[in-house]
């Protein structure tokens, strides 16, 4: 049986001064993580585990206060520096004397940085199998408002709802309104409930973003992110008069995940990160999270180039491309300044019954391209653009021949039956036949056809996962998810210049398991330009600006104001241009070309800039919305006016207060926008005399 260290007094075994966090060893050998100066009884164990036969010590909706978590005792720890002056990795090892389960908690942080990344490796060092049902990646207790007698008073909870066409909708509430006072002293027990958010099925962000935050009135913020495409959950609640946060990957209660560990077997949780800002609130915390996200991303030329992308789909060809329709769009897109041209869905469709339930082979449709698809791809290249194609690699239509030629084990199954959803089957990329099929497809498209950009879509929620043998559905989904990431990595290893766009019916799989590998993220399928601003403005909470693919779909039947309105949306992110540019008059087309030109001037700053929100994170129906980027050379602010009777708004830009600053309208020149900078107050006043208009402003040293 595993030995543990015995101790008779509390001691700190790890500290992070910038975060104000300490890992503390108590008299029972338990390790707990919390704030400086806190009552350590308020803290929760560093790792919480439920397993069949080893549940919770206090039953309810919370997945803390677990029997194994309370028993896990300190064994040892060590710290390594992974690169010069860079990341420090501390591993804290714990052991349960009853089951023999050991936990290795890996904490990663950079000196001077205010983030902490964590993941947990569990190993069964006992003699009996252990059936895991939930495991925390990170727990933190003792969060309280210094200004209130009740530790939860003064704390505000933030979370983000996410849905098809309605991504990144941030909500907030007083934590005490969600976790009400229960007069604990009268009952002798903690409450049984908590505030929780979790994913459902294979769309990791189909309901909510895997993010949350607590802030107080003094500008303190705790912000967290879970990095999983295969199930995640967070909970926050009250323990001993203070708030706690627990971050999880998939679990049995919410995701049908359980994992049997035979003696000697192990399990690794998904990663999660915690960010602390002592001043500046959410804006400052998201700035730190942006830096962290950039640090975990795969290096790629796209990170620096940020090419302008034209995609033929949105409000344009809508999945019905042909040579005749594409060639004029290619010429117009190149003239507008696009550098990538993507042929979206439908290029493979030669089926009289439609393509939705027949996809899988990914061969070009001869009737759509009489001269072959290569004629169109070559036309894109001749116009100086990189050719791109849409692909939905993880699905096979029920009418596709591949549904019968690939082995049954290559597909998702539950209860011994193949899973079908919306006319599709789902590949399990752990199976060599499934992976070999997709490798052949991509190597043909890239290696033979010269495609340099792939938009990888994912348009079904396949449910809890797949059961391969005796595994749980949730474990199968996690296994496929990890194989999928490995497949994406393999593609980029073989084709280093290939650009991958992550899409899940827009932003329904918008997580940093995917985005650490993929170069771009589709933010939405929203087709109404008046509905897009809150998505575009808040996208910086979900994804770094240089990965945020935002649609701009100007049309020849639109007014100049309407054209400029849609084109303003992506100028602080990634331009995804669409629309029938070939049918525009000169004045309309010049407005498009002007937006692209402005973007090419601004994009050199985007990759190092930090997002902020001068009017706060946008509400879905807000009439005035503002998004900012704080760059190294200048600050940029996009302002939208949607239907408001007011013609002006004053925005606070605190980091420029007292600075000699010049405000310049960059785009458009047709909105009659006015700007005025008040250096003493750090305020920018923007006037837009007409409703449904927008403007991009640069604030630079005057």
C-alpha positions in Angstrom: 0.0 0.0 0.0 1.2 3.5 -0.8 3.0 5.3 2.0 2.2 9.0 2.8 3.9 11.7 4.7 2.7 12.3 8.2 2.6 15.9 9.6 1.3 17.6 12.6 1.0 21.2 11.4 0.0 23.2 8.4 2.8 24.2 6.0 3.0 25.8 2.6 4.4 23.4 0.0 3.9 25.7 -3.0 3.2 29.4 -3.6 2.5 31.7 -6.5 3.0 35.3 -5.2 1.4 37.0 -8.3 -1.7 35.0 -8.0 -1.7 35.2 -4.2 -2.1 31.4 -4.1 -0.7 28.8 -1.8 -0.9 25.0 -1.6 -1.1 24.2 2.1 -0.5 20.9 3.9 -2.8 20.5 6.9 -2.5 18.3 10.0 -4.1 15.3 8.3 -1.8 15.4 5.3 -4.4 16.9 3.0 -3.2 19.5 0.4 -5.5 22.5 -0.2 -5.2 25.5 -2.6 -6.3 29.0 -1.6 -5.7 32.7 -1.2 -3.1 34.3 0.9 -4.4 35.1 4.4 -7.4 32.9 4.3 -8.8 30.6 6.9 -7.6 27.3 5.6 -10.7 25.5 6.9 -12.6 27.2 4.1 -10.5 25.4 1.4 -11.4 22.2 -0.5 -8.9 19.4 -1.2 -6.6 19.9 -4.1 -8.2 17.0 -5.9 -11.7 15.8 -5.6 -12.6 12.3 -6.9 -15.8 10.3 -6.9 -15.6 6.6 -7.6 -18.2 3.8 -7.4 -18.2 2.8 -3.7 -16.4 6.0 -2.7 -18.9 8.9 -3.1 -19.3 12.2 -1.2 -19.2 12.9 2.5 -22.2 15.3 2.2 -24.7 14.3 -0.5 -26.1 16.8 -2.9 -25.5 18.5 -6.2 -21.9 19.4 -5.4 -19.0 17.3 -6.5 -16.6 18.4 -3.7 -16.2 17.0 -0.2 -15.6 13.6 -1.6 -14.4 10.6 0.4 -11.3 10.0 -1.8 -10.6 13.8 -1.9 -10.5 14.0 1.9 -8.3 10.9 2.1 -5.7 11.9 -0.5 -2.6 12.7 1.4 0.6 14.4 0.5 3.4 12.2 -0.7 6.0 14.6 -2.2 6.4 17.4 -4.8 9.0 18.9 -7.1 9.4 22.0 -9.4 11.0 22.2 -12.8 11.8 25.2 -15.0 10.8 24.1 -18.6 12.6 26.9 -20.5 14.9 29.8 -19.6 13.1 32.3 -17.5 9.8 30.7 -18.6 7.3 28.2 -17.5 7.6 26.5 -14.1 6.0 23.2 -13.6 5.2 21.9 -10.1 4.0 18.4 -9.6 2.3 17.6 -6.2 1.8 13.9 -5.5 -1.0 12.6 -3.3 -2.1 9.1 -2.3 -5.2 7.5 -0.9 -4.3 4.9 1.7 -7.6 3.0 1.3 -7.8 2.4 -2.5 -4.2 2.9 -3.5 -5.2 5.6 -5.9 -2.5 8.2 -6.5 -2.9 11.7 -7.9 -0.2 13.8 -9.6 -1.3 17.4 -9.8 0.6 19.4 -12.4 0.6 23.2 -11.8 2.1 25.3 -14.5 2.8 29.1 -14.2 5.2 31.6 -15.6 7.1 33.9 -13.2 5.4 37.2 -13.1 2.3 35.9 -14.9 -1.1 35.8 -13.2 -2.4 32.5 -14.6 -2.2 28.9 -13.3 -2.7 25.9 -15.5 -3.6 22.5 -14.0 -4.3 18.9 -14.9 -4.3 15.7 -12.8 -3.0 12.2 -13.5 -4.6 9.4 -11.5 -2.9 6.0 -11.2 -4.3 2.9 -9.5 -1.4 1.7 -7.4 -3.8 -0.6 -5.4 -4.8 -4.2 -5.9 -8.4 -3.7 -6.9 -10.0 -2.0 -9.9 -11.3 1.6 -9.3 -14.3 2.9 -11.3 -13.9 6.7 -11.5 -17.0 8.8 -11.9 -15.7 12.4 -11.6 -12.3 14.0 -11.1 -11.5 17.7 -10.7 -8.8 19.3 -12.8 -8.5 22.3 -10.4 -10.1 23.4 -7.1 -9.8 26.7 -5.4 -11.4 27.8 -2.1 -11.5 30.8 0.1 -12.6 33.4 -2.5 -14.3 36.3 -0.7 -15.0 40.0 -0.9 -12.8 41.9 1.4 -15.4 44.7 1.6 -18.2 42.5 3.1 -18.7 40.7 6.4 -20.4 37.9 4.4 -17.7 36.6 2.2 -20.0 36.1 -0.8 -21.6 39.5 -0.6 -20.0 41.8 -3.2 -19.0 39.0 -5.5 -20.4 39.0 -9.0 -20.7 35.8 -11.0 -20.2 35.8 -14.7 -20.9 33.1 -17.3 -21.6 32.9 -21.0 -24.5 31.3 -22.8 -23.8 30.0 -26.2 -26.1 28.8 -29.0 -26.3 28.5 -32.7 -26.5 32.0 -34.2 -26.3 33.5 -30.7 -22.7 32.9 -29.4 -20.8 34.5 -26.6 -23.8 36.0 -24.7 -22.3 36.9 -21.3 -24.6 37.1 -18.2 -23.9 38.2 -14.7 -25.6 38.0 -11.3 -24.7 38.6 -7.7 -23.3 35.4 -6.4 -25.5 35.7 -3.3 -28.6 35.6 -5.7 -27.4 32.3 -7.0 -26.0 30.8 -3.8 -28.4 32.1 -1.2 -27.6 32.3 2.6 -28.9 29.2 4.5 -28.2 30.1 8.1 -25.6 27.5 8.3 -25.1 28.0 12.0 -28.6 26.8 12.7 -28.1 23.6 10.8 -24.4 22.6 11.2 -24.0 21.7 7.6 -23.0 23.3 4.3 -25.7 23.6 1.6 -26.2 20.8 -0.9 -26.4 23.0 -4.0 -24.1 25.1 -6.2 -24.1 27.2 -9.4 -23.0 24.9 -12.2 -22.6 25.1 -16.0 -21.7 22.1 -18.2 -21.6 20.9 -21.8 -24.0 18.4 -23.3 -22.9 15.9 -26.0 -20.2 16.5 -28.6 -20.8 20.2 -29.1 -18.6 21.5 -26.3 -20.0 25.0 -26.5 -23.5 24.2 -27.7 -25.0 25.5 -24.5 -22.3 27.6 -22.7 -18.7 28.6 -23.1 -16.3 26.6 -20.9 -15.5 29.9 -19.0 -16.7 31.6 -15.8 -15.6 34.4 -13.5 -16.0 35.9 -10.1 -15.4 39.6 -9.6 -15.6 42.0 -6.7 -16.2 45.8 -6.4 -12.5 46.5 -6.0 -11.5 45.3 -9.4 -10.4 41.8 -8.4 -11.3 39.0 -10.8 -11.0 35.3 -10.9 -11.5 33.9 -14.4 -11.3 30.2 -15.4 -11.3 28.2 -18.7 -11.7 24.4 -19.2 -10.0 23.0 -22.3 -12.1 20.1 -23.5 -14.2 19.1 -26.5 -15.5 16.0 -24.8 -17.4 17.2 -21.7 -16.7 19.8 -19.1 -18.3 21.2 -16.0 -17.7 23.9 -13.4 -19.3 24.6 -10.2 -19.1 27.4 -7.7 -20.7 27.7 -4.3 -20.2 28.4 -0.6 -17.9 26.7 1.8 -17.3 28.0 5.3 -18.5 31.5 4.4 -16.4 31.9 1.3 -16.7 30.9 -2.4 -15.1 28.0 -4.0 -14.6 27.0 -7.6 -14.2 23.4 -8.9 -13.3 22.6 -12.6 -14.0 19.3 -14.2 -13.7 17.4 -17.5 -16.5 14.9 -18.3 -18.3 13.1 -15.4 -20.8 10.3 -15.0 -23.7 12.4 -13.8 -23.6 14.9 -16.7 -21.7 13.2 -19.6 -22.1 9.4 -19.0 -18.4 9.2 -18.4 -16.8 6.7 -16.1 -13.4 5.1 -16.3 -12.4 1.7 -14.9 -8.8 1.7 -13.7 -7.3 -1.7 -13.3 -4.2 -2.0 -11.0 -1.4 -0.1 -12.8 -3.7 1.8 -15.2 -3.9 5.6 -15.3 -6.2 8.5 -16.4 -5.2 12.1 -17.3 -7.8 14.9 -16.9 -8.4 17.7 -19.4 -6.4 20.9 -18.7 -7.9 24.0 -17.1 -6.5 27.4 -16.4 -7.2 30.0 -13.6 -6.5 33.7 -14.1 -6.3 36.4 -11.4 -6.5 40.1 -11.8 -6.1 42.3 -8.7 -7.2 45.4 -10.6 -9.0 46.1 -13.8 -11.7 43.5 -13.4 -12.8 41.3 -16.3 -10.9 43.4 -19.0 -7.6 42.8 -17.2 -8.4 39.1 -16.6 -9.3 38.5 -20.3 -6.0 40.3 -21.2 -4.1 37.7 -19.2 -6.2 34.9 -20.6 -5.4 36.1 -24.1 -1.7 36.0 -23.4 -2.1 32.5 -22.0 -4.0 31.3 -25.0 -1.4 32.6 -27.3 1.2 30.7 -25.3 -0.5 27.3 -25.8 -1.2 27.7 -29.5 0.7 25.7 -32.1 3.2 27.9 -34.0 2.1 28.6 -37.6 2.8 31.2 -40.3 -0.9 32.2 -40.1 -0.3 33.6 -36.6 1.7 36.4 -38.2 0.2 36.7 -41.7 -3.5 37.0 -40.9 -4.6 36.8 -44.5 -8.0 38.2 -45.6 -10.3 35.3 -46.4 -13.2 35.2 -48.9 -15.7 32.4 -48.4 -18.4 31.8 -51.0 -21.1 30.6 -48.6 -22.7 33.2 -46.3 -25.6 35.0 -47.9 -24.0 34.2 -51.2 -23.8 30.7 -52.8 -25.1 29.0 -49.7 -23.7 25.6 -50.5 -24.4 25.7 -54.3 -21.1 26.4 -56.0 -20.4 25.9 -59.7 -17.6 26.9 -62.0 -19.8 29.5 -63.6 -20.8 31.1 -60.3 -17.3 30.9 -58.8 -15.1 32.5 -61.5 -16.7 36.0 -61.2 -16.5 35.9 -57.4 -12.8 34.8 -57.6 -12.0 37.8 -59.8 -13.9 40.2 -57.6 -12.5 38.8 -54.3 -8.9 39.2 -55.6 -9.6 42.7 -56.7 -11.0 43.6 -53.3 -7.8 42.4 -51.7 -8.6 38.9 -50.5 -5.7 36.5 -50.0 -7.5 33.2 -49.5 -10.6 32.0 -51.4 -12.6 29.2 -49.8 -15.2 27.1 -51.7 -17.6 26.2 -49.0 -20.1 23.4 -48.8 -21.5 21.7 -51.9 -18.4 21.2 -54.1 -18.9 17.4 -53.9 -22.7 17.4 -54.4 -23.8 15.5 -57.5 -26.7 13.7 -55.9 -30.3 14.4 -57.0 -31.4 13.7 -53.4 -29.1 16.3 -51.9 -25.7 16.0 -50.3 -26.5 16.2 -46.5 -26.8 12.5 -45.9 -24.5 11.3 -48.7 -21.2 12.9 -47.7 -18.0 11.1 -46.8 -16.0 10.4 -50.0 -15.2 14.1 -50.6 -14.8 13.8 -54.4 -15.6 16.8 -56.7 -19.0 16.8 -58.4 -18.5 16.6 -62.2 -21.8 18.3 -63.0 -20.7 21.4 -61.0 -17.3 21.6 -62.5 -17.4 20.6 -66.2 -13.8 21.4 -66.6 -12.9 19.8 -63.3 -12.5 21.4 -59.9 -8.8 21.9 -60.6 -9.8 24.6 -63.2 -11.4 26.6 -60.4 -8.6 26.0 -57.9 -6.1 27.1 -60.5 -8.1 30.2 -61.2 -7.8 31.1 -57.4 -4.1 30.5 -57.5 -3.7 32.6 -60.7 -5.4 35.5 -59.0 -2.8 35.4 -56.2 -5.0 33.7 -53.6 -4.6 30.5 -51.6 -7.4 28.0 -52.5 -9.5 26.6 -49.7 -12.2 24.0 -49.4 -14.9 23.1 -46.8 -14.9 19.7 -45.3 -16.8 17.9 -42.5 -14.4 15.1 -41.8 -15.9 13.4 -38.8 -19.2 12.4 -40.4 -20.4 9.9 -43.0 -23.9 10.2 -44.5 -26.2 7.3 -44.1 -26.5 7.0 -47.9 -22.7 7.2 -48.5 -21.0 4.0 -49.8 -18.5 4.5 -47.0 -21.3 3.7 -44.4 -21.0 0.2 -45.7 -17.4 -0.2 -46.7 -15.7 1.0 -43.5 -15.8 -1.5 -40.7 -18.5 -1.2 -38.0 -15.9 -0.4 -35.3 -14.9 2.7 -37.2 -18.2 4.4 -36.3 -19.7 5.6 -33.0 -21.9 2.9 -31.4 -24.0 2.7 -28.3 -25.5 -0.5 -27.0 -24.0 -2.4 -29.9 -25.9 -0.2 -32.4 -24.4 2.4 -34.8 -25.4 5.9 -33.8 -27.3 8.0 -36.4 -27.9 11.7 -36.0 -29.5 14.0 -38.6 -28.8 11.6 -41.5 -25.2 11.1 -40.5 -22.9 8.5 -38.8 -19.9 9.6 -36.8 -16.4 8.3 -37.3 -14.3 7.1 -34.3 -10.8 8.4 -35.1 -9.2 5.9 -32.8 -9.9 3.2 -35.4 -7.1 3.0 -38.0 -9.5 2.6 -40.9 -11.3 5.9 -40.1 -8.1 7.7 -39.7 -6.6 6.2 -42.9 -9.7 7.3 -44.8 -9.4 10.9 -43.7 -5.6 11.0 -44.2 -6.2 9.9 -47.8 -8.8 12.6 -48.3 -6.7 15.5 -46.9 -3.4 14.4 -48.5 -5.3 14.3 -51.9 -6.8 17.7 -51.4 -3.6 19.3 -50.2 -0.9 17.3 -51.8 -2.5 16.7 -55.2 -5.0 19.6 -55.6 -2.9 22.3 -54.0 -5.5 23.3 -51.4 -3.9 25.4 -48.6 -6.9 26.1 -46.4 -9.5 23.7 -44.9 -12.6 24.8 -43.2 -13.4 21.8 -40.9 -17.1 21.9 -40.0 -19.0 19.8 -37.4 -22.8 20.0 -37.8 -24.2 17.3 -35.5 -24.3 16.8 -31.8 -23.8 13.0 -31.6 -24.8 12.8 -27.9 -22.8 11.4 -25.0 -20.3 9.5 -27.2 -19.5 5.9 -28.2 -19.1 2.6 -26.4 -16.2 0.6 -27.7 -16.4 -2.7 -25.8 -17.0 -2.1 -22.1 -16.1 1.6 -22.1 -18.6 4.3 -21.1 -20.0 6.6 -23.8 -18.3 9.6 -22.3 -15.0 7.8 -22.2 -15.4 6.9 -25.8 -16.1 10.6 -26.7 -13.0 11.7 -24.8 -11.0 9.0 -26.5 -12.2 10.1 -30.0 -11.6 13.7 -29.1 -8.0 13.0 -28.2 -7.5 11.0 -31.4 -9.1 13.9 -33.4 -6.6 16.3 -31.9 -3.8 13.9 -32.7 -5.1 13.6 -36.3 -5.2 17.4 -36.7 -1.6 17.6 -35.4 -0.6 15.0 -37.8 -2.1 16.9 -40.7 -0.1 20.1 -39.8 3.1 18.1 -39.3 2.8 16.7 -42.8 1.5 20.0 -44.3 3.1 22.8 -42.2 1.6 25.6 -44.3 -1.9 24.2 -44.3 -4.4 26.5 -42.5 -7.2 24.8 -40.5 -10.4 26.6 -39.6 -12.4 25.1 -36.7 -16.1 25.3 -37.2 -19.0 23.7 -35.4 -22.1 25.1 -37.0 -20.4 28.4 -36.3 -19.2 28.6 -32.7 -20.6 25.3 -31.1 -17.2 23.7 -30.6 -15.2 26.8 -29.7 -12.8 25.5 -27.0 -9.1 25.6 -26.5 -8.5 21.9 -26.9 -9.4 22.6 -30.6 -7.9 26.0 -30.8 -4.5 25.1 -29.4 -4.1 23.3 -32.7 -6.4 25.0 -35.3 -5.5 28.4 -36.7 -9.0 30.0 -36.9 -12.4 29.7 -35.3 -15.7 30.4 -36.9 -17.5 32.6 -34.5 -21.1 32.2 -35.9 -23.4 31.2 -38.7 -25.5 34.4 -38.0 -26.8 35.7 -41.3 -28.4 39.0 -40.0 -25.7 41.7 -40.0 -27.7 43.6 -37.3 -27.5 40.5 -35.0 -23.7 40.0 -35.5 -22.2 42.9 -33.5 -22.7 41.4 -30.0 -21.1 38.1 -31.2 -18.2 39.9 -32.9 -17.6 42.2 -30.0 -17.7 39.4 -27.3 -15.7 36.9 -29.4 -12.5 38.0 -27.7 -13.7 36.4 -24.5 -13.9 33.0 -26.3 -10.9 33.2 -28.7 -7.9 35.4 -29.3 -8.6 38.1 -31.8 -6.3 36.8 -34.5 -8.3 33.5 -34.5 -11.8 35.0 -34.5 -13.2 34.5 -38.0 -16.0 37.0 -38.3 -18.3 37.2 -41.3 -18.7 40.4 -43.4 -21.2 39.9 -46.2 -21.9 43.1 -48.1 -24.4 42.9 -51.0 -25.1 45.0 -54.1 -28.7 45.7 -52.9 -27.5 47.3 -49.7 -27.0 50.9 -48.8 -23.5 52.2 -48.2 -24.3 52.4 -44.5 -25.4 48.7 -44.5 -22.3 47.7 -46.4 -20.0 49.5 -44.0 -21.9 48.1 -41.0 -21.2 44.5 -41.9 -17.6 45.3 -43.0 -16.8 46.9 -39.6 -17.4 43.7 -37.6 -14.3 41.8 -38.4 -11.7 44.6 -38.6 -10.3 43.8 -35.1 -10.4 40.0 -35.7 -10.2 37.9 -38.9 -12.0 39.0 -42.0 -14.3 36.4 -43.5 -15.6 38.2 -46.5 -18.5 37.0 -48.6 -21.2 38.6 -50.8 -21.8 39.1 -54.5 -18.9 41.6 -54.9 -18.9 41.0 -58.6 -22.4 42.7 -58.9 -21.5 45.9 -57.0 -21.3 49.3 -58.4 -18.0 51.2 -58.1 -19.0 53.2 -55.0 -20.0 50.0 -53.2 -16.9 48.1 -54.2 -14.6 50.9 -53.2 -16.1 50.7 -49.7 -15.3 47.0 -49.6 -11.8 47.5 -50.9 -11.3 50.4 -48.4 -12.2 48.1 -45.5 -9.8 45.4 -46.6 -7.0 48.0 -47.0 -7.7 49.3 -43.4 -7.6 45.8 -42.1 -4.2 45.1 -43.7 -2.9 48.2 -41.9 -4.4 47.2 -38.5 -3.6 43.5 -38.6 0.1 43.9 -37.8 -1.1 44.9 -34.3 -3.8 42.3 -33.7 -1.6 39.4 -32.8 -0.2 41.1 -29.7 -3.2 43.2 -28.7 -5.5 42.7 -25.8 -9.3 43.0 -26.0 -11.4 45.3 -23.8 -14.9 46.5 -23.7 -15.4 50.2 -23.1 -19.2 49.8 -22.6 -18.9 46.4 -20.8 -19.5 43.1 -22.4 -22.4 43.4 -24.8 -26.0 42.4 -24.2 -27.9 40.7 -27.0 -30.3 43.6 -27.5 -27.9 46.4 -26.7 -28.3 49.4 -29.0 -24.7 50.7 -28.6 -21.9 48.1 -28.5 -18.1 48.8 -28.3 -15.1 46.5 -28.7 -11.5 47.6 -28.2 -8.0 46.3 -28.8 -5.1 47.7 -26.9 -2.1 47.3 -29.1 1.5 48.2 -28.7 1.4 51.2 -31.0 -2.2 52.3 -30.8 -5.6 51.4 -29.3 -8.5 50.6 -31.6 -12.2 50.7 -30.9 -15.1 49.6 -33.0 -18.5 51.1 -32.1 -21.9 50.0 -33.4 -25.2 51.9 -33.2 -28.2 49.6 -33.6 -31.6 51.3 -33.8 -31.0 53.7 -31.0 -32.6 57.2 -30.9 -29.4 58.5 -29.3 -26.8 59.8 -31.7 -23.7 59.5 -29.4 -22.0 57.5 -26.7 -19.1 58.2 -24.3 -16.7 55.4 -23.8 -14.2 55.0 -21.0 -10.7 54.0 -22.0 -8.9 53.8 -18.6 -5.4 52.9 -19.8 -5.2 56.1 -21.9 -6.4 58.5 -19.1 -4.1 61.5 -19.0 -2.4 60.5 -22.3 -2.0 63.0 -25.1 -4.0 61.0 -27.6 -5.3 61.7 -31.1 -8.6 60.0 -32.2 -8.9 59.2 -35.9 -11.8 57.6 -37.8 -10.3 54.7 -39.8 -13.4 53.3 -41.4 -15.8 54.0 -42.9 -15.6 57.5 -44.4 -19.2 57.4 -45.2 -20.9 57.2 -41.8 -20.4 60.9 -40.9 -19.0 59.8 -37.6 -17.6 62.2 -35.1 -15.0 61.5 -32.4 -13.7 63.5 -29.5 -11.1 62.6 -26.9 -11.0 63.8 -23.3 -7.5 63.0 -22.0 -8.2 64.1 -18.4 -11.1 61.6 -18.0 -9.8 59.0 -20.5 -13.1 59.2 -22.4 -13.9 58.9 -26.1 -17.1 60.4 -27.3 -18.4 58.9 -30.6 -21.3 60.3 -32.6 -23.1 58.3 -35.3 -25.9 60.5 -36.7 -27.8 57.5 -38.4 -29.0 54.3 -36.9 -27.5 50.9 -37.9 -24.1 52.3 -38.6 -20.6 51.6 -37.2 -17.2 53.1 -37.0 -13.6 52.0 -36.3 -11.5 54.5 -34.4 -7.8 54.6 -33.8 -6.4 56.2 -30.6 -2.7 57.0 -31.0 -0.2 59.3 -29.4 -1.0 62.9 -30.4 
